[in-house]
Amino acid sequence: MKNQKKASIMSTTLTMAHRNLLKTWHNPDNLSDVIIQPIIFTLLFGFLFGGVIAGSVHAYLPMLVSGILIQSILNAAAGSGQQLREDINSGIFDRFKTLPISAFVPLAGQLIGDALRLLLSGLISLGTAFAIGWRPSVNLIMIACVLILAIFIGWATSWIFVLVGLLVKNAELIGSLSMIIILVMTFLSNAFIPIRTLPLFLQSIVQLNPVTITISAIRAVMKTGYWNTEATLVIISGIIIIAIFMPLSLMVYRKNN
């Protein structure tokens, strides 16, 4: 009986994830930030700042790739909170409450479905960089490891945005707040410029930024071709984020639903 219950929860969660994917498929606007943003920012930053910062676009790409990858992943993760709030405001979650399913299944399905958004965003980021001349010096296995690392930290961050989506009632406001948070975190990091070029008081802030830590780990893996301690610390950081914000999100969700 217990195994049947576990199977039922798993199957209904996957059904909700499938629903989330179908909703995205029938509303392509939900993918605009995932598809368009990585392309625009890669081209914009590469051709505008490549010569100034690194001497040429080609020389700038090794730095730019990791920055755009994390920025794009975080941007896709931010969509979780906004889409969740849009669903709640539409009343569909009231319909879910009448179904014979666990109360947490719709929320879990949302997050599982959003993992594919993160994957798509990461692939487009790397693909755009490759199209304009980036050539990684590591094998495909290590590139896959870097992509998985970025997706994992993005998925962990999704729980933060889910909590925001549960607390803030206005979907448009969630989108605006999320964009501000992402821009501040990425621009106050080593994503696009060397830390040494910043004023001393900003360097201390940037070095403590989780985005800086993640990007540094990715660059080290991409440069050496080996998994490193920094990458392991990023995994640990992601687990800590999940351990904090998943229970908080579930608590707020249960209270409101």
C-alpha positions in Angstrom: 0.0 0.0 0.0 2.9 2.3 0.9 4.6 1.6 -2.4 1.4 2.2 -4.3 1.1 5.6 -2.6 4.7 6.5 -3.5 4.0 5.4 -7.1 0.9 7.5 -7.2 2.7 10.6 -6.0 5.5 10.1 -8.5 3.1 9.6 -11.4 0.9 12.6 -10.6 4.0 14.7 -10.1 5.3 13.7 -13.6 1.8 14.4 -14.9 2.0 17.9 -13.5 5.4 18.4 -14.9 4.1 17.3 -18.3 1.2 19.8 -17.9 3.8 22.6 -17.2 5.7 21.6 -20.4 2.5 21.6 -22.4 1.6 25.0 -21.1 5.0 26.4 -22.1 4.6 24.7 -25.6 1.3 26.3 -26.2 2.5 29.7 -24.9 5.8 30.3 -26.6 6.1 33.7 -24.9 7.1 31.8 -21.7 10.2 30.7 -23.5 11.2 34.1 -24.8 13.5 34.8 -21.9 15.0 31.4 -22.1 15.7 31.5 -25.9 16.2 35.1 -26.8 18.1 36.5 -23.7 21.2 34.2 -24.0 21.6 35.0 -27.7 21.2 38.8 -27.3 23.5 39.1 -24.3 26.2 36.9 -25.8 26.3 38.9 -29.0 25.9 42.3 -27.2 28.5 41.7 -24.6 30.9 39.9 -26.9 31.0 42.4 -29.6 30.7 45.6 -27.5 33.0 44.7 -24.6 35.3 42.1 -26.1 37.8 44.5 -27.5 37.8 46.8 -24.5 38.2 44.1 -21.8 40.2 41.4 -23.5 41.5 42.9 -26.7 39.2 41.0 -29.0 35.9 39.1 -29.1 37.7 35.7 -29.3 39.9 36.5 -26.3 36.9 37.6 -24.3 34.8 34.5 -25.0 36.3 32.2 -22.3 35.3 34.8 -19.7 32.0 35.7 -21.3 30.7 32.1 -21.7 30.6 31.3 -18.0 29.0 34.6 -17.2 26.3 34.4 -19.8 25.7 30.8 -18.9 25.0 31.6 -15.2 23.0 34.7 -16.0 20.8 32.8 -18.4 20.3 30.0 -16.0 19.3 32.3 -13.2 17.0 34.2 -15.6 15.2 31.0 -16.5 15.0 30.0 -12.8 13.4 33.3 -12.0 10.5 32.3 -14.3 9.5 29.6 -11.8 8.1 32.1 -9.3 6.3 34.2 -11.9 4.7 31.3 -13.6 3.6 29.8 -10.3 1.9 33.1 -9.3 0.2 33.3 -12.7 -1.2 29.8 -12.1 -2.3 30.6 -8.6 -4.0 33.8 -9.7 -5.7 32.0 -12.6 -7.5 29.7 -10.1 -6.1 26.5 -11.5 -4.6 25.6 -8.1 -8.1 25.8 -6.6 -9.1 23.1 -9.2 -6.1 21.0 -8.2 -7.3 21.0 -4.5 -10.4 19.2 -5.6 -8.4 16.3 -7.2 -7.4 13.2 -5.3 -3.7 14.1 -5.3 -1.1 15.2 -2.7 -1.3 19.0 -2.0 2.4 19.3 -2.9 2.2 17.6 -6.3 1.4 20.7 -8.4 4.3 22.6 -6.8 6.8 19.7 -7.4 5.6 19.2 -11.0 6.2 22.9 -11.6 9.8 22.6 -10.5 10.5 19.4 -12.4 9.1 20.9 -15.6 11.2 24.1 -15.1 14.4 22.0 -15.0 14.0 21.5 -18.7 13.8 25.3 -19.1 17.2 25.6 -17.4 18.7 22.9 -19.7 17.4 24.7 -22.8 18.7 28.1 -21.6 22.2 26.6 -20.9 22.4 24.8 -24.2 21.5 28.0 -26.1 24.1 30.0 -24.1 26.8 27.6 -25.0 25.6 27.1 -28.6 25.6 30.9 -29.3 29.1 31.3 -27.9 30.3 28.4 -30.1 28.6 30.0 -33.1 30.6 33.2 -32.7 34.0 31.4 -32.2 34.2 30.0 -28.7 36.1 26.7 -28.7 36.4 24.9 -25.4 39.7 23.3 -24.5 38.1 20.5 -22.5 36.2 17.4 -23.7 32.4 17.0 -23.9 32.2 15.2 -20.6 33.6 18.2 -18.7 31.3 20.6 -20.6 28.4 18.4 -19.6 29.6 18.5 -16.0 29.7 22.3 -16.2 26.2 22.4 -17.7 24.9 20.1 -15.0 26.5 22.2 -12.3 24.9 25.4 -13.7 21.5 23.7 -14.0 21.7 22.4 -10.4 22.6 25.7 -8.9 19.8 27.3 -11.0 17.3 24.7 -9.9 18.3 25.3 -6.3 17.8 29.0 -6.8 14.4 28.3 -8.3 13.2 27.6 -4.8 14.0 31.1 -3.8 12.0 32.5 -6.6 9.2 30.0 -5.8 9.0 31.4 -2.3 8.9 34.9 -3.8 6.1 33.8 -6.1 4.1 32.4 -3.1 4.5 35.6 -1.0 4.1 38.3 -3.7 0.6 38.4 -5.2 1.4 40.3 -8.4 3.0 38.3 -11.1 4.4 41.4 -13.0 6.0 42.6 -9.8 7.6 39.2 -9.3 9.1 39.5 -12.8 10.5 43.0 -12.1 11.9 42.1 -8.7 13.5 38.9 -10.1 15.2 40.8 -12.9 16.6 43.4 -10.5 18.0 40.7 -8.3 19.6 38.9 -11.2 21.1 42.0 -12.7 22.6 43.1 -9.4 24.0 39.6 -8.7 25.5 39.1 -12.1 27.0 42.6 -12.6 28.4 42.7 -9.1 30.4 39.6 -9.8 33.2 38.4 -12.0 30.8 37.4 -14.8 31.9 40.0 -17.3 34.9 41.9 -15.9 38.0 41.0 -13.9 37.5 41.7 -10.2 40.8 43.5 -10.0 39.4 46.4 -12.2 36.9 47.2 -9.5 37.3 49.6 -6.6 38.6 47.9 -3.4 35.4 48.2 -1.5 33.5 46.5 -4.3 36.0 43.7 -4.7 35.2 42.5 -1.2 31.5 42.4 -2.0 32.0 40.7 -5.4 34.2 38.0 -3.9 31.4 37.0 -1.4 28.8 36.9 -4.2 27.6 33.3 -4.8 27.5 34.0 -8.5 31.2 34.8 -8.4 32.0 31.6 -6.6 29.9 29.6 -9.1 31.5 31.3 -12.1 35.0 30.8 -10.7 34.3 27.1 -10.2 33.0 26.8 -13.8 36.0 28.6 -15.3 38.4 26.4 -13.3 36.8 23.2 -14.6 36.7 24.6 -18.2 40.4 25.6 -18.0 41.9 22.5 -16.3 39.4 19.8 -17.5 39.1 18.5 -13.9 36.5 18.7 -11.2 37.8 20.9 -8.4 37.1 21.8 -4.8 35.3 25.0 -5.9 32.8 23.0 -7.9 32.1 20.8 -4.9 31.5 23.8 -2.8 29.0 25.1 -5.3 27.1 21.7 -5.0 27.2 22.1 -1.2 25.9 25.6 -1.5 23.1 24.5 -3.7 22.1 21.8 -1.2 22.1 24.4 1.6 19.8 26.7 -0.5 17.4 23.8 -1.2 17.5 22.7 2.5 16.5 26.3 3.5 14.1 27.4 0.9 12.3 24.2 0.0 10.8 23.7 3.5 10.0 27.4 3.6 8.2 27.3 0.2 6.3 24.1 1.2 5.3 25.7 4.5 4.0 28.9 2.8 2.3 26.8 0.1 0.6 24.6 2.6 -0.6 27.6 4.6 -2.0 29.3 1.6 -3.5 26.2 0.0 
